[in-house]
Amino acid sequence: MRLYLQGNATSRARWAESLGLRPRPWVANLSSLTPDGGKIPLMDILIVKVYPPTFVDQDGRMGRWELAQEKKLQVAWEKEREREAAKIALEQEKELERIKEVAHLVASIYGPKPDEIRRLSADKEMEDDGEDPGFDADDMCDNLIEGEVLPKELQSLPVEKMIQLRHAVQRRYESFRSAGSEELQRKLNDRVPLRRTRNVQVVHFRDFQSFKQRSPSRPSLLGQLSVQDLSRLPDGFFKEGSRYWVENLQPQRNARWDSSSASSHSSSRAGPCEVPLTTRRDTRWTIIGLDA
């Protein structure tokens, strides 16, 4: 068993602090964070600014765009999917008809064979499955469907091979009927891939406890939080002036800030130091009352 400690999940305790469980969870604040300190277990924040949601392409090819453009892109994508789905359904319908034609052709050639030969052939099929290792019935079936084999070429096939071919056509028909919808979706996703977009939103926040106690003459740190997946949250979840407990954040990649220098600057010379953070897949939110 190993214990891993990360800078943003720890703080220096007072010398007289007793060990053991705490009555309240430990809350990180902006001044205790470092860019390379790793995961942030819990913060108590007050939202001071909510920016409009934007959308990003997970493949990183389109940059960012707003809701109005997203609606247009979604409508265009849905129409293209509908057109391609109709084309694929028509293609499948034609392919099914072709399989039925091949099945009828094989049956029409196999049917007139003398009953005695068919009986002898069936006896052999029971003994050794009637399969010729040098004959690929499935490949012959595909060639018939594609029109690469002429019907007259089947007349010379022996009964044993006709039996194999008949079974191959039956397998092809049953497989096509059972997997038709899955195949349609696969082809549709190949031609019109699913959209890989994510709805994100940026909010500015302050430490709730520090915000209540800060001196007007002392500049404070300002958190800039990028919420990566709004689909997991209710519409309009973030409201300016509301307080939240948020679990499992982390500094943005390649982010840099110096919280120590922010407290040394005069508020007249510089604004608050921004601390860029981002959510994770395991981020959890709890709305907390201002007087809690």
Protein Blocks (a to p, Z undefined) as FASTA:
>chain_A
ZZdddfklgccddfklcedjdfbdcdddfklpcfklopafbdcdddfbdcddddddfklp
nopadfklmmmmmmmmmmmmmmmmmmmmmmmmmmmmmmmmmmmmmmmmmmmpcfklmmmm
mmmmmmnoopafkbcfklmmmmmmnopacfklmmmpcfklmmmmmmmmmmmmmmmmmmmm
mmmmmmmmmmmccdddddddddddddfklmmmpcfklccdddddddfblklpcehkbcgh
iacddehiaddehiacdfklmmmpcfklpccddddddddfklccddddfkZZ
